[in-house]
Amino acid sequence: MKIFKSYCRIIYYFRFYMKLTFSPHTLYFKRPFKIAHGTRSSTPIVLTQLEHEGIIGYGEASLPPYLSESHQTVLEFLNRATPIIKILQNPVDIEFVLNEIDKIAPNNIAAKASIDIALHDLVGKLKNEPCWKHFSCIKGNTPFTTYTLGIDEPEIIKLKIKEGEEYKYFKVKLNGENDKQIINTIREVTDKPIAIDVNQGWRDKYIALEMINWLSDKNVLFIEQPLQKDNYEDSHWLFERSPLPIFADESIQRYSDIDYAKNCFHGINIKLMKCTGMFEAHKMIKRARELNLKLLIGCMSETSCAISAAAQLTPLVDYADLDGALLIKNNLFKGVDFYEGKIILNEMPGIGAVPVS
Ligand code: MG
């Protein structure tokens, strides 16, 4: 009888515990990708799996080199998280689980996001509910994604516009070098609305204002991160004078940063890899709305795993820049779709993405 009871206890334990597994990968761009931070042809990522009751949730950390995380730091963090995850037997209490993960070490934002995404996917599957429903979203209220044009020679830019002709909006990367030439090249071939992303590339507030004035009659939706991320004083100066809306990206990373945005920016770009994942992104959306900020959900170069996770929240925002998986050669997941750029959420439980076998 005693042996039988021990056996039952072991079966009970192995049925209900959570298991974390993970593996490093590299995503390769279809074309070299140049922005103000530099040019690259690949991005390291780590894929995670959280298993409970035989059901698997999928997650991802994307690690562009200008941020502080790498394969090594993410694998170290996830190795530390593994025994902690194992003793957390109730994945459905998402906030509790994520608080325990957050206590392991500060920073490691993308590593934490990979657990957050896998946890939301797992819980969605356990409840048989898509994440967009979990966040009380209306499925059809998704925005159109922009299609990104990196910094390139005129003939490459024209080729990329042709490749992205089904998309309604382009996102144009500038860096303060040949900006007017890039915009003039685009306007030779299309009058579609464009969003501008400077990635902190304009040297000072006067150059920024002159450029924004020049862009103001060129069908531009908004200007993203024109100045250095910690230059709130000049950002405030520009915010008061700009004829176009200005969005923060690098300046606003986490929930605790949002209140800085209200006097310096008209909107913010929320990314799962900057804010530890879907749980905090949702909190940021609610706070930003209280402050009357416009909202964009963006991405790094990611597979359709992290893209689909971010897409679950897009019915709550004004704009989306979720073309990360469209720009890579080796998308390791199949997930949300796009129709002429509009994000099409599916009915699959969780984040709505499955690995490509
Ligand atoms: Mg940006």
Residues whose N, C-alpha, C, O or C-beta is under 5 A from the ligand:
A	BS01	MG	D197 E224 D249
